[in-house]
């Protein structure tokens, strides 16, 4: 086909295809799902969340139909973001699955067809994927026009970033005036993920609530109608709970993820 009969804008359309999807990858507990929801909220887009295993069905052809239905539902809800969580369980490398019927291979092929179908009339339909194991994905998913933009979501070892997460997690808590979130963040291990900090804050609140109950039981004359909003969390609650929480990721595991990142993105990034 010759381009001499096309306008400059039409030629540009043929040569430059808009990106369809973004793949968030990294260790578990770092907020990949939360980030995808935040993107949809900030851009005022509908958010359709899909977990990979939910689409797999034991009957022939049903898994592929589920994939088609997801994209059809998203088109009817435009502008919309389709978020594929645990993408590696839905689209592993073809030929590597052990199922005798080749179900996973057909699901991957159907997913590729649907992504390629995101044409000009679907400019307000976007896809975001999340995975802990990008090395297990079918390589065709990472080609231009599909999940061709990869973003690594890792663990920041600086205490100031952990302090910001603590502030977000405790914004609804009633903290004692002596609580220093920066000091607590500095006592947290450098390999603490966002999920670990969430567990720390939740357990600290429960520890403070138990202490409040014991205080009320010891002094019946006090007001027993105090609600959950009256629980005051102190530094001692955080420090006591911190000693019982182990990081969900070891430093060795984080190093393995960093090596995987360099392998995918290159050492220059």
C-alpha positions as CSV (number, residue, x, y, z in Angstrom):
1,X,0.0,0.0,0.0
2,X,1.3,3.4,-1.0
3,X,1.0,6.5,1.3
4,X,1.0,9.0,-1.5
5,X,-2.8,9.2,-1.6
6,X,-3.2,9.9,2.1
7,X,-3.0,13.1,4.0
8,X,-0.2,13.8,6.5
9,X,-2.5,13.2,9.5
10,X,-3.7,9.8,8.0
11,X,-0.1,8.7,7.5
12,X,0.7,9.7,11.1
13,X,-2.3,7.6,12.2
14,X,-1.0,4.5,10.4
15,X,2.6,4.9,11.6
16,X,2.1,5.9,15.2
17,X,-0.3,3.7,17.2
18,X,-1.4,5.1,20.6
19,X,-0.3,3.1,23.6
20,X,-3.1,0.9,25.0
21,X,-1.8,-0.3,28.4
22,X,0.5,0.1,31.3
23,X,1.9,-2.8,33.4
24,X,2.7,-2.2,37.0
25,X,5.1,-4.8,38.4
26,X,7.1,-5.3,41.6
27,X,7.0,-7.1,45.0
28,X,3.7,-7.7,46.7
29,X,2.3,-5.2,49.2
30,X,3.7,-2.1,47.5
31,X,0.4,-0.6,46.4
32,X,0.0,-1.5,42.7
33,X,-3.7,-2.0,43.0
34,X,-4.1,1.2,45.0
35,X,-2.1,3.2,42.4
36,X,-4.3,1.9,39.6
37,X,-7.4,3.0,41.5
38,X,-5.9,6.4,42.2
39,X,-5.2,6.9,38.5
40,X,-8.8,6.1,37.6
41,X,-10.1,8.4,40.4
42,X,-7.8,11.4,39.5
43,X,-8.8,11.1,35.8
44,X,-12.5,10.7,36.6
45,X,-12.7,7.3,34.9
46,X,-14.8,4.3,35.7
47,X,-12.8,1.5,37.2
48,X,-13.3,-2.2,36.3
49,X,-11.2,-4.5,38.4
50,X,-10.5,-8.0,37.2
51,X,-8.5,-10.7,39.0
52,X,-7.0,-13.2,36.6
53,X,-8.3,-16.4,38.2
54,X,-11.9,-15.1,38.1
55,X,-12.0,-15.4,34.3
56,X,-10.9,-19.1,34.2
57,X,-13.8,-21.5,33.7
58,X,-13.7,-25.3,33.5
59,X,-16.1,-25.4,30.4
60,X,-14.7,-25.2,26.9
61,X,-14.9,-21.7,25.5
62,X,-16.2,-20.1,28.7
63,X,-12.9,-18.6,29.7
64,X,-12.5,-16.8,26.3
65,X,-16.1,-15.6,26.5
66,X,-15.4,-14.2,30.0
67,X,-12.5,-12.1,28.5
68,X,-14.8,-10.8,25.7
69,X,-17.5,-9.9,28.2
70,X,-15.0,-7.9,30.3
71,X,-14.1,-5.7,27.4
72,X,-17.7,-5.4,26.3
73,X,-18.7,-4.3,29.7
74,X,-15.8,-1.8,29.7
75,X,-16.9,-0.3,26.4
76,X,-20.4,0.2,27.7
77,X,-19.0,2.0,30.7
78,X,-16.6,4.4,28.9
79,X,-14.5,6.3,29.9
80,X,-13.1,3.3,31.7
81,X,-10.0,1.7,33.0
82,X,-9.8,-2.1,33.0
83,X,-7.4,-3.3,35.7
84,X,-6.1,-6.8,35.4
85,X,-4.7,-7.9,38.8
86,X,-2.5,-10.9,39.0
87,X,-2.0,-10.8,35.3
88,X,0.6,-13.6,35.3
89,X,-2.1,-16.1,36.4
90,X,-4.3,-15.0,33.4
91,X,-1.7,-14.7,30.7
92,X,1.3,-17.0,31.3
93,X,3.7,-17.7,28.4
94,X,2.0,-19.8,25.8
95,X,3.2,-23.4,25.6
96,X,4.3,-23.5,29.2
97,X,1.0,-24.4,30.8
98,X,0.3,-27.9,31.8
99,X,-3.5,-28.0,31.0
100,X,-4.2,-30.7,28.4
101,X,-6.9,-28.7,26.7
102,X,-4.8,-25.6,26.1
103,X,-7.2,-23.3,27.9
104,X,-4.6,-20.8,29.0
105,X,-3.1,-20.5,25.6
106,X,-6.6,-19.7,24.1
107,X,-7.2,-17.2,26.9
108,X,-4.0,-15.4,26.1
109,X,-4.8,-15.3,22.4
110,X,-8.3,-13.9,23.2
111,X,-6.8,-11.3,25.4
112,X,-4.4,-10.2,22.7
113,X,-7.2,-10.0,20.2
114,X,-9.3,-7.8,22.5
115,X,-6.4,-5.5,23.3
116,X,-5.6,-5.1,19.6
117,X,-9.2,-4.2,19.1
118,X,-8.8,-1.0,21.1
119,X,-9.0,1.3,18.1
120,X,-9.9,4.9,17.5
121,X,-13.5,4.5,18.8
122,X,-12.0,3.3,22.1
123,X,-9.7,6.2,22.9
124,X,-11.4,6.5,26.3
125,X,-10.8,2.9,27.2
126,X,-7.5,2.0,28.9
127,X,-6.0,-1.1,30.4
128,X,-3.7,-1.4,33.4
129,X,-2.1,-4.7,34.5
130,X,-0.4,-5.6,37.8
131,X,1.9,-8.6,38.5
132,X,4.5,-9.8,40.9
133,X,6.1,-12.0,38.2
134,X,6.5,-10.2,34.9
135,X,9.0,-12.8,33.8
136,X,6.1,-15.3,33.6
137,X,4.0,-13.3,31.2
138,X,3.6,-14.2,27.6
139,X,6.1,-12.0,25.7
140,X,3.4,-11.0,23.1
141,X,1.7,-8.9,25.8
142,X,4.7,-6.6,26.1
143,X,4.8,-5.7,22.5
144,X,4.0,-2.1,21.3
145,X,0.4,-1.3,21.4
146,X,-0.3,-3.6,24.3
147,X,1.3,-3.5,27.7
148,X,4.3,-1.7,26.3
149,X,4.9,0.7,29.2
150,X,6.3,-1.0,32.3
151,X,6.4,0.7,35.6
152,X,8.3,-0.8,38.6
153,X,6.6,-0.2,41.9
154,X,9.1,-1.0,44.6
155,X,10.0,-0.3,48.3
156,X,11.5,3.0,49.2
157,X,14.0,2.6,52.0
158,X,13.9,6.3,53.1
159,X,12.2,7.0,56.4
160,X,10.5,10.1,55.1
161,X,8.5,8.0,52.6
162,X,7.4,5.6,55.4
163,X,6.3,8.7,57.4
164,X,4.1,9.8,54.6
165,X,2.4,6.4,54.5
166,X,2.0,6.4,58.3
167,X,0.3,9.8,58.0
168,X,-2.1,8.5,55.4
169,X,-2.9,5.4,57.3
170,X,-3.5,7.2,60.6
171,X,-5.4,10.2,59.3
172,X,-8.6,8.9,61.0
173,X,-6.8,7.9,64.2
174,X,-6.7,10.0,67.4
175,X,-3.0,10.2,68.1
176,X,-1.5,11.3,71.4
177,X,0.4,14.6,71.2
178,X,3.7,12.9,71.9
179,X,3.5,10.6,68.8
180,X,6.2,11.3,66.3
181,X,5.4,9.5,63.0
182,X,8.9,10.2,61.7
183,X,10.5,8.6,64.8
184,X,8.2,5.5,64.3
185,X,9.2,5.4,60.6
186,X,12.8,5.5,61.5
187,X,12.3,2.5,63.7
188,X,10.7,0.5,60.9
189,X,12.9,-1.9,58.9
190,X,14.0,-0.5,55.5
191,X,12.2,-3.4,53.8
192,X,8.8,-2.5,55.2
193,X,6.2,-2.4,52.5
194,X,3.0,-0.4,52.4
195,X,1.1,-3.5,53.5
196,X,3.4,-3.9,56.5
197,X,2.8,-0.3,57.6
198,X,-0.9,-0.8,57.2
199,X,-0.7,-3.8,59.5
200,X,1.4,-1.8,62.0
201,X,-1.1,1.0,62.2
202,X,-4.1,-1.4,62.5
203,X,-2.4,-3.4,65.2
204,X,-1.4,-0.3,67.1
205,X,-5.0,0.9,67.2
206,X,-6.2,-2.4,68.5
207,X,-3.5,-2.4,71.1
208,X,-4.6,1.1,72.2
209,X,-8.2,-0.1,72.2
210,X,-7.4,-3.0,74.5
211,X,-5.6,-0.7,76.9
212,X,-8.6,1.7,76.9
213,X,-10.9,-1.2,77.8
214,X,-8.7,-2.4,80.6
215,X,-8.7,1.2,82.0
216,X,-12.5,1.4,81.9
217,X,-12.8,-2.0,83.6
218,X,-10.4,-0.9,86.4
219,X,-12.4,2.3,87.0
220,X,-16.1,1.7,86.7
221,X,-16.9,5.3,87.6
222,X,-15.6,6.5,84.2
223,X,-17.8,6.8,81.1
224,X,-18.3,3.4,79.6
225,X,-20.0,4.8,76.5
226,X,-16.8,5.9,74.9
227,X,-16.7,4.9,71.2
228,X,-14.0,3.8,68.9
229,X,-13.3,7.4,67.9
230,X,-12.2,8.1,71.5
231,X,-9.3,5.6,71.4
232,X,-6.0,7.5,71.7
233,X,-3.0,5.8,70.1
234,X,0.3,6.4,71.8
235,X,3.9,5.9,70.8
236,X,4.1,2.9,73.1
237,X,1.4,1.2,71.1
238,X,3.3,1.5,67.9
239,X,6.6,0.4,69.4
240,X,5.0,-2.6,71.1
241,X,3.4,-3.8,67.9
242,X,6.5,-3.1,65.8
243,X,8.4,-5.7,67.8
244,X,5.9,-8.4,66.8
245,X,5.7,-7.6,63.0
246,X,8.2,-9.1,60.6
247,X,8.7,-7.6,57.1
248,X,6.7,-9.5,54.5
249,X,9.7,-9.3,52.2
250,X,13.3,-10.1,53.0
251,X,16.2,-8.0,51.8
252,X,17.3,-10.9,49.6
253,X,13.8,-10.9,47.9
254,X,14.0,-7.2,47.3
255,X,17.4,-7.6,45.7
256,X,16.0,-10.3,43.4
257,X,13.2,-7.9,42.3
258,X,15.8,-5.2,41.6
259,X,17.8,-7.6,39.5
260,X,14.6,-8.5,37.6
261,X,13.9,-4.8,37.1
262,X,17.4,-4.3,35.6
263,X,16.9,-7.3,33.4
264,X,13.6,-5.9,32.0
265,X,14.3,-2.2,31.8
266,X,18.1,-2.2,31.5
267,X,20.8,-1.0,33.9
268,X,20.6,2.6,32.5
269,X,17.2,3.3,34.0
